[in-house]
Amino acid sequence: GRVGPGLVVLLGVSADDTETDAKYLVEKTVNLRIFADDQNRFNLSALDTGAELLVVSQFTLYGDTRKGRRPDFTKAAPPDQAQRLYEHTVGLFRDAGLTVATGVFQEHMQVSLQNDGPVTLMLDSADRHRPRR
């Protein structure tokens, strides 16, 4: 897939994730005010700017490296579950009205991006259950 100005979403699906988690992440992503307005302040969302999205499945986000020298991917969803939830999430992004391109699920890909600005965020649907400090 290929997109113009917008966002690259590296989507990791855990074994515990559900369609509710996908909905939360999509709503959070498309509504985050991370694009600059005329005064160069973060006041605009992907929906406000018509940002395009490249959504790439990325199970390695769940690689646990706390022990040993080889990542442990047991927290990542099994391929069938992950693909179903990945495709559901892509559909939700499209339903939000944004242009969405994708990678190819479970394939080796070379992903290039030009990061234009200071924003790189990690969103986790489990965070909505954690208290804010």
C-alpha positions as CSV (number, residue, x, y, z in Angstrom):
1,G,0.0,0.0,0.0
2,R,1.0,3.6,-0.4
3,V,-0.4,6.8,1.1
4,G,0.2,10.5,1.1
5,P,0.4,12.7,4.1
6,G,-1.1,11.0,7.2
7,L,-0.3,8.2,9.5
8,V,1.5,4.8,9.5
9,V,-0.3,2.5,12.0
10,L,1.8,-0.5,13.1
11,L,-1.0,-2.7,14.5
12,G,-0.1,-5.4,17.0
13,V,-2.9,-7.7,18.1
14,S,-2.6,-9.5,21.4
15,A,-4.2,-12.8,22.3
16,D,-6.6,-10.8,24.6
17,D,-7.7,-8.2,22.1
18,T,-11.3,-8.0,21.0
19,E,-13.5,-6.0,18.5
20,T,-14.1,-3.6,21.4
21,D,-10.3,-3.0,21.7
22,A,-10.2,-2.3,17.9
23,K,-13.1,0.2,18.1
24,Y,-11.3,2.0,21.0
25,L,-8.0,2.2,19.1
26,V,-9.6,3.4,15.8
27,E,-11.7,6.1,17.6
28,K,-8.6,7.2,19.6
29,T,-6.4,7.3,16.5
30,V,-8.7,9.2,14.1
31,N,-9.6,11.7,16.8
32,L,-6.2,12.4,18.3
33,R,-5.2,16.1,17.8
34,I,-1.7,15.5,16.5
35,F,-1.7,17.6,13.3
36,A,-0.8,21.3,13.3
37,D,-3.2,24.1,12.7
38,D,-2.5,27.5,11.2
39,Q,-0.7,28.5,14.4
40,N,1.4,25.4,14.4
41,R,-0.4,23.9,17.4
42,F,-1.6,20.4,17.7
43,N,-5.3,21.1,17.2
44,L,-6.3,18.9,14.3
45,S,-7.1,15.2,14.0
46,A,-6.7,12.8,11.1
47,L,-10.4,13.3,10.5
48,D,-10.0,17.1,10.4
49,T,-7.2,16.9,7.9
50,G,-8.3,14.0,5.8
51,A,-5.1,12.2,6.6
52,E,-4.4,8.9,4.8
53,L,-3.5,5.8,6.8
54,L,-1.1,3.0,6.0
55,V,-2.1,0.1,8.4
56,V,0.5,-2.7,8.7
57,S,0.1,-5.8,10.9
58,Q,3.0,-5.9,13.3
59,F,2.9,-8.9,15.7
60,T,6.5,-8.2,16.8
61,L,5.2,-5.3,18.9
62,Y,4.3,-8.0,21.4
63,G,7.8,-9.5,21.5
64,D,8.8,-9.8,25.1
65,T,12.6,-9.4,25.5
66,R,12.9,-9.3,29.3
67,K,14.4,-12.8,29.4
68,G,17.1,-14.3,27.2
69,R,18.2,-13.2,23.8
70,R,15.3,-14.3,21.7
71,P,11.9,-12.4,21.8
72,D,9.0,-14.3,23.1
73,F,5.8,-13.7,21.1
74,T,3.3,-15.7,23.2
75,K,1.3,-12.5,24.0
76,A,0.6,-11.9,20.3
77,A,-2.6,-13.3,18.9
78,P,-2.4,-16.5,16.9
79,P,-2.4,-15.8,13.1
80,D,-6.1,-16.6,12.4
81,Q,-7.3,-14.4,15.3
82,A,-4.9,-11.6,14.5
83,Q,-5.8,-11.5,10.8
84,R,-9.5,-11.4,11.6
85,L,-9.0,-8.5,14.1
86,Y,-6.6,-6.7,11.8
87,E,-9.1,-6.8,8.9
88,H,-11.9,-5.7,11.3
89,T,-9.7,-2.8,12.4
90,V,-8.9,-1.8,8.8
91,G,-12.6,-1.8,8.1
92,L,-13.3,0.5,11.1
93,F,-10.7,3.0,9.8
94,R,-12.4,3.0,6.4
95,D,-15.8,3.3,8.0
96,A,-14.5,6.5,9.7
97,G,-14.1,8.0,6.2
98,L,-10.4,7.9,5.8
99,T,-8.3,6.6,2.9
100,V,-6.6,3.4,4.1
101,A,-3.9,1.4,2.5
102,T,-2.6,-1.9,4.0
103,G,0.4,-4.1,4.0
104,V,0.0,-7.8,3.2
105,F,-0.9,-9.8,6.4
106,Q,1.8,-12.3,7.5
107,E,4.2,-11.4,4.7
108,H,7.7,-10.1,4.8
109,M,7.5,-6.4,3.8
110,Q,9.8,-3.4,3.4
111,V,8.1,-0.4,4.9
112,S,9.4,3.1,4.2
113,L,8.1,6.2,5.9
114,Q,9.1,9.8,6.0
115,N,8.4,11.1,9.5
116,D,7.4,14.7,9.0
117,G,7.2,16.0,12.6
118,P,7.8,15.1,16.2
119,V,4.9,12.7,16.8
120,T,5.3,9.0,17.3
121,L,2.9,7.5,19.8
122,M,2.1,4.0,21.1
123,L,-1.6,3.4,21.8
124,D,-2.7,0.4,23.8
125,S,-6.3,-0.4,24.3
126,A,-5.5,-1.8,27.7
127,D,-4.6,1.7,28.8
128,R,-8.3,2.6,29.0
129,H,-8.5,0.3,32.1
130,R,-5.5,1.7,33.8
131,P,-5.8,4.7,36.2
132,R,-4.2,8.0,35.2
133,R,-1.5,9.3,37.5
